[in-house]
């Protein structure tokens, strides 16, 4: 999974715009996880609704057309809880919401993770499978959480650099993006703001041989657990 994640990060960082990055993510995640559907729903701050912005597996004509209220359906449940939701039989869940234009009635297994940046929910990343017997395991959940963290940075960067061009996801005029700073000294200063956004590069992580594979696996599992606890604390 690490090599897949490295390749995905590089492709996302080289994407020309946000939509291309979203298309890359749904395509690569769908193949990497060997699942039938991967979709991204982004929360439009202008309308406070989740909008289907990219998908691999659902009907393409639903992209940009299907939207859910902030707390509606399983997407809204993932966003409001700010934590992953993993279901073997999504249609049986009381919060399940069916949209015939997506064609998702064929898919039963569901794993959704929130896309969070600085404690703000930006959207939801979802994978779905036709068989109800499939339950996505912890490794798959950790992979999707990692991808969502990368996607959160891309979305935040798009907002910060004006890549969304002052428009809401529905194309309507939105308010300007603003950032609240912390004063370092008294007085007034006027200058140009700079958004520092270092691109993620997994190639800089050194590859070191080990004589104790079990120890390294234990350390990795501990790191995954620590990250999951950090995400839960941020969401609290």
C-alpha positions in Angstrom: 0.0 0.0 0.0 2.9 2.3 0.7 4.1 2.3 -2.9 0.5 2.9 -4.1 0.1 5.8 -1.7 3.4 7.3 -2.8 2.3 7.2 -6.4 -1.1 8.6 -5.6 0.4 11.5 -3.6 2.7 12.4 -6.5 -0.2 12.3 -9.0 -2.4 14.5 -6.8 0.4 17.0 -6.2 0.9 17.3 -10.0 -2.8 17.8 -10.8 -3.6 21.0 -12.6 -6.7 21.8 -10.5 -8.9 20.5 -7.7 -11.3 18.6 -10.0 -8.4 16.7 -11.6 -7.0 15.8 -8.2 -10.5 14.5 -7.2 -10.7 12.4 -10.3 -7.2 11.0 -9.8 -8.1 10.0 -6.2 -11.4 8.2 -6.9 -9.8 6.3 -9.8 -6.6 5.2 -8.0 -8.4 4.4 -4.7 -11.0 2.3 -6.4 -8.2 0.2 -8.1 -5.9 0.1 -5.0 -8.7 -1.2 -2.7 -10.2 -3.5 -5.4 -13.6 -2.0 -4.7 -16.4 -1.2 -7.2 -17.1 2.4 -6.1 -15.0 5.3 -4.8 -16.6 8.7 -4.5 -15.9 12.2 -3.1 -18.6 14.4 -1.6 -17.5 17.9 -0.7 -19.2 20.2 1.7 -20.3 23.5 0.0 -19.9 26.2 2.6 -22.3 28.4 0.7 -25.2 26.0 1.0 -24.0 23.7 3.8 -24.7 20.7 1.6 -22.6 17.7 0.5 -22.2 17.6 -3.3 -21.0 14.5 -5.2 -17.9 16.0 -6.9 -16.2 12.9 -8.3 -16.9 9.1 -8.6 -15.6 5.9 -10.1 -18.4 3.4 -10.2 -21.5 5.5 -9.8 -23.3 7.1 -12.7 -21.2 10.0 -14.0 -24.2 12.2 -14.8 -24.9 12.3 -11.0 -21.6 14.3 -10.4 -22.4 17.9 -9.5 -26.1 17.1 -9.4 -26.6 15.0 -6.3 -26.4 16.8 -3.0 -27.3 16.0 0.6 -28.1 18.3 3.6 -25.4 18.5 6.2 -26.9 15.8 8.4 -28.6 13.7 5.6 -27.9 10.1 4.8 -24.8 8.1 5.6 -22.6 10.9 4.1 -24.0 13.4 6.6 -23.6 10.9 9.4 -19.9 10.5 8.6 -19.5 14.2 8.5 -21.4 15.0 11.7 -19.6 12.2 13.7 -16.3 13.2 12.1 -15.2 9.6 12.2 -15.1 6.6 9.8 -18.3 4.5 9.4 -17.9 0.9 8.1 -21.0 -1.0 7.2 -21.6 -4.5 5.6 -25.2 -3.7 4.7 -25.6 0.0 4.2 -29.2 0.0 2.9 -30.4 -1.6 6.1 -29.0 1.4 8.2 -31.7 3.8 9.3 -29.7 6.8 8.0 -29.3 5.3 4.5 -30.5 7.7 1.8 -31.1 6.4 -1.7 -30.5 8.5 -4.9 -31.7 6.6 -8.0 -29.6 8.9 -10.3 -26.4 7.5 -8.8 -27.2 3.8 -9.4 -25.9 3.0 -5.9 -28.7 0.6 -5.0 -26.4 -2.2 -6.4 -23.8 -1.6 -3.7 -24.2 -2.7 -0.1 -20.9 -2.6 1.7 -19.9 1.0 2.7 -16.9 2.7 4.2 -16.9 6.5 4.5 -14.2 8.6 6.1 -14.4 12.4 6.8 -12.1 14.8 5.0 -10.9 17.1 7.8 -8.5 20.1 7.8 -7.8 22.1 11.0 -10.9 20.6 12.7 -13.2 21.7 9.8 -15.0 19.0 7.8 -14.5 19.6 4.1 -16.2 16.5 2.8 -16.4 12.7 2.8 -14.5 10.0 0.9 -16.5 6.8 0.3 -15.9 3.3 -1.1 -18.7 0.8 -1.8 -18.9 -2.8 -2.8 -21.7 -4.9 -4.3 -21.3 -7.9 -1.9 -22.8 -7.4 1.6 -20.4 -10.0 3.0 -17.4 -7.7 2.5 -16.4 -5.8 5.6 -13.5 -3.4 4.9 -10.7 -4.2 7.3 -8.6 -1.9 9.5 -5.8 -1.7 7.0 -8.2 -0.5 4.3 -9.7 1.9 6.7 -6.3 3.3 7.6 -5.4 3.7 3.9 -8.6 5.6 3.2 -8.0 7.9 6.2 -4.5 8.6 5.0 -5.8 9.5 1.5 -8.5 11.7 3.0 -5.8 13.6 4.9 -3.9 14.2 1.7 -7.1 15.3 0.0 -7.9 17.7 2.8 -4.6 19.5 2.2 -5.3 19.7 -1.6 -8.8 21.2 -0.9 -7.5 23.7 1.7 -4.7 24.7 -0.8 -7.3 25.3 -3.5 -9.3 27.6 -1.2 -6.2 29.4 0.0 -4.8 30.1 -3.5 -8.2 31.1 -5.0 -8.3 28.0 -7.2 -12.0 27.8 -6.4 -12.2 31.3 -7.8 -14.6 32.8 -5.3 -17.4 30.4 -6.4 -19.2 27.9 -4.3 -19.3 24.3 -5.5 -22.6 24.9 -7.2 -21.1 27.8 -9.2 -22.7 30.5 -7.2 -20.7 33.5 -5.9 -19.3 32.8 -2.5 -17.7 34.9 0.2 -13.9 35.4 0.1 -11.7 33.0 1.9 -10.3 34.7 5.0 -7.6 33.7 7.5 -7.4 34.9 11.1 -3.8 35.6 12.2 -2.1 35.9 15.6 -0.4 39.3 16.2 3.3 39.0 16.9 3.8 42.7 17.8 1.7 45.8 18.4 0.9 48.2 15.6 -0.3 48.0 12.0 1.5 46.6 9.0 0.5 46.2 5.4 2.1 43.5 3.2 1.5 40.5 1.0 0.3 37.3 2.6 2.0 34.0 1.6 0.5 30.6 2.0 3.1 28.0 2.7 2.1 24.6 1.3 4.9 22.1 1.1 4.1 19.3 -1.2 4.0 15.8 0.4 6.9 13.7 -0.9 7.1 10.1 0.4 10.3 9.6 -1.6 12.2 11.5 1.1 11.3 8.9 3.7 14.5 6.7 4.0 14.2 3.0 3.4 16.1 1.1 6.2 16.7 -2.6 6.4 15.6 -4.4 9.7 16.4 -7.6 11.4 13.2 -7.6 13.4 10.2 -7.5 11.1 7.7 -8.3 13.9 9.0 -5.2 15.9 8.6 -3.0 12.8 5.0 -4.3 12.2 4.2 -3.6 15.9 5.6 -0.1 15.6 3.5 0.5 12.4 0.3 -0.8 14.1 1.1 1.5 17.1 1.5 4.4 14.7 -1.8 3.7 13.0 -3.5 3.5 16.4 -1.9 6.8 17.5 -3.1 8.6 14.4 -6.6 7.2 14.8 -6.6 8.5 18.4 -5.3 11.9 17.2 -8.1 12.1 14.6 -10.7 11.2 17.3 -9.3 13.9 19.6 -9.4 16.5 16.9 -13.0 15.6 16.1 -14.1 15.8 19.7 
